Amino acid sequence: MIAAVQSVPTPNEVQEAARERAAIDDSTRIPVLTFFAAAVFWLLVGTILAIIASIKLHMPEFLADWSWLTFGRVRPAHLDAVAFGWLFNSCFGTLVWLMARLSRVELRNPAMLLIGAALWNLGTLIGVIMVLAGFSTSVEWLEFPRWVQPILVAGYVPIALWTMLMFRDRREPHVYVTQWYIIGAIFWLPWLYLVATTLLFWFPVRGVTHATILWWFGHNAIGLFFSTIGIGAIYYLIPKVIGRPVHSYYLGLIGFWSFAIFYNWAGTHHLIGGPLPAWLVTVGVIGSMMMFIPVGATAINHHLTMVGHFGKLRTSPTLRFTVFGAMIYTASSFQGSLESLREVNRVTHFTHFTVGHAHLGLYGFFTMVMFGAFYYIVPRLTGWEWYSSRLIRVHFWTTALGILLMFGALTIGGWLQGVDLAYPGPDGKPVPFMEIVAAMKKYLHLRSISGVMILAGHIAFAVLFVLNVLRYGRQRVGPTLLAPESAAEQVPVAVS
Amino acid sequence: MTVGYVVLLGTVTVFGGAALFAFWWAVKTGQFDHPDQQATSIFGPDEPIGMPTDDVLYPSERPAVRPRRTEPLPLLGSRFAHRITEGDWES
């Protein structure tokens, strides 16, 4: 396809390319929409659980008489519903579609992906119920009971396998930078998950090693899977939406390979102040600081690609969500690197500051990019346009302002909390713990308000998604990806 | 700890080896050659460079009066480029 864009294509070439693209979209429609539907469901479930947990932080008596909804269960259930339900399902749908598009190959035997989706979501459903029922392992990010893990693995195998089979059968010889990110994510996740579950549950290690492996997994699961898919999606969506190649492909490749080299080392910065050997923590700090290289390369690249096209943020929902996510990626990554410094971590550790950072990364960056991907991909699969631009605006502004409010409240509150916990007060004596707790209430109120804003946005998003899948509203005009009318008249409509 | 060493060393060998192999394969097959040209690989004859593909969402932000036309619109999203009319966006 590289050669095709260097000269003026003939009508036949245009027609053939459009037919190929429509056929690829058609082949991925059912499995990708299945992943996306499951993702939207879990997004709502996870958000409701989040709000319950958030309210309990400033109103402990809220739903306190129902053991299933006590904070110790709701909070991990929120994390797992969002992580295994929303984040992974949206990742799977996006990576399958992107890999098919970039490989220029139709998806074969999509039923295998449906089996993968069924098993993955069955495992997630059982896991969340078990956590709410009080059977959590209490290991963060891996709260599901041990016997749920094989179900998730069984669900993941066909998803990874089918994605790699598409890559093997690709008709496009060049591996675009997005594919590098997808392939990396496909390989890194089983490495992380198998090592962590084996050494934490099946043949458990003890003590410091346990914590080290846990945070090697916890940190890398975020960066080496979610961030990877998010960055890869950005590298596809921004150039496609604005119709301009990425500013510097060199920077894109440097970003990927330096990301692959450095990110894996950073996990132990979660254990600063813990009983780890100092050198091990220092390795994590150095790895975190080295992340300035890939993050800076990616940020510069995205920005320079967008230069001259920022006006399109007014009109394209995909671009608006994606660019917002890309900007937050830069901010949250730089913040994370600085947070790994011992001097900073001394204040921020065990405070709301860390919670704010986690939400900035996984929501402000990754989730917003996934929203952008949904807005781009779903109409191309359903053949139907989004029902209401107003609802999309509601979705964007409630979620964007909501996450910024949450981040601001938790960052400011968390920093003050950390200062009070780590240093003496004005009178030279330690600040009473309950005074610190009470001082946090206003920030926690703001957190709950932001959660309600985000829930409103998610409801708008879910309504839009359901209406689109049900084909309610306007039909798309013509096949998904046909440009010239002459070709459009000849190419069969893939979905309508 | 024997199992731990086996798991750690085994996975490092397998996955680390896979990463090295991927890098070697990429160099060998010219994936790092001509990067500016390869950046265009996501475009094609039906979605060429210069054609935005998602820019016609908000009707209220477009000019109030537009001529009705049926021929392709330059630099408009391919999704609707061939047949956009005023009525298409009124809901």
Interface residues (C-beta under 8 A of the other chain):
Chain A: M1 I2 A4 V5 P9 E13 V14 Q15 E16 A17 A18 R21 R101 L102 E172 P173 H174 V175 Y176 T178 I183 F187 W188 W191 L194 V195 T198 L199 F203 V205 T209 Y236 P239 K240 V241 I242 G243 R244 P245 V246 S248 Y249 Y250 G252 L253 W257 A260 K312 R314 T315 S316 P317 T318 L319 Y375 Y376 P379 R380 W386 Y387 S388 S389 I392 G473 R474 R476 V477 G478 T480 L481 L482 A483 P484 E485 A487 A488
Chain B: M1 V3 G4 V7 L8 T11 F15 A18 A19 A22 F23 A26 T29 Q31 F32 P35 D36 Q37 Q38 A39 T40 S41 I42 F43 G44 P45 D46 E47 P48 I49 G50 M51 P52 T53 D54 D55 V56 L57 Y58 P59 S60 E61 T70 E71 P72 L75 S78 R79 F80 A81 H82 R83 I84 D88 W89 S91
